[in-house]
Amino acid sequence: MENLLPQNNTKRKVIHLDMDAFYASVEIRDNPELANKALIIGQDPRQSNGHGVVATANYLARQYGVHSAMSTMKALKLIPESKIVFVNPNFEKYRRVSAQIHEFMHELTDQVESVALDEAYLDVTHNKLGSYSAIELAAQLQEKIFKETKLTSSFGVSYNKFLAKMGSEYAKPFGRTLILPQEAMDFLAQQPISAFPGIGKKTQEQFHEMNIFTGADLQKLDVRFLLERFKKMGYFIAQHAHGIDLRPVISERQRKSSGIERTFEPNIFVENTALTNLRKYSNQLSEKLKRKSFTAQTLVIKVRNNNFETITKRQKLPHATNNGIEIYQAAKELFAQVNGFLNQGIRLLGLSVTDLQASNYEEISLDLFTTE
Ligand SMILES: [Mg+2]
């Protein structure tokens, strides 16, 4: 049944960087007196009528069972009052530090995908230092970050994103995990199912009822069973259990947009001609997105008439897509808003997609869910 899974790709080198208790660590760095306290980044509930959530807690606070997104009120109940300190988040400061860390990342590669201020993926398959050793690059980066910012970070290194992320989680705090292709199955076998992405509390309970507790248990399951029981999520879980994650690392520049525009001489006066061209653009954009395993969430049309008046219209799509027909349907709707330009003649017509994201297995799995 394993042929239901897509062909694995173990050729890439992906690093996942995660700063350790980032906001809390920045505050402690700037005010060392906080180091011996259970530090909560979040508004003190005693001064906010009990409102607010924990943005970050330092490791001491975590020992009391406090975690991000917990209500500050609950944190206050878990930690003795003599130990607990609340500090309001200073996002401007965190953004500054984050920008500094991103500069260090870009010394290695521009294939950097930021997930949050304190978290990013780097694809170092081809990197600026010409290094073959991704773990060596991770070590360099970790050292540089510590030297320049006095902050600790954790790294996971592997051939795809989810393994790299599981690796950095495993390495915390201030560690590094390398998962080689030939080690992935063993590493995953030893993990509790809660360590797998997408397996939340509810799904965990369902698995536990079936006596499934570890990655090893997941690996023994029939892919088709996971598909039928958990649908699309089950398919992701099956892929993860077998060390498969084909999502690319998408840099900011790539995420932004991809487009096609052309000048027409003679100008376009006929709607059908414009639509024929938009259909062509849509297919080309679709091909381009599919080649890179991207989907797009927003479509932008640009028209310029013979008087050099230019107009752009954008539309958010109901769901991210790289399907040529769906792109064309949306393009047609957008064109209906600007077809007045046909009167003077359209000299430039452009179509672009933005809000790009990793296609997230969608294409691979679609067939499986439509055939009963
Ligand atoms: Mg973090």
Residues whose N, C-alpha, C, O or C-beta is under 5 A from the ligand:
A	BS01	MG	D18 M19 D20 A21 F22 D118
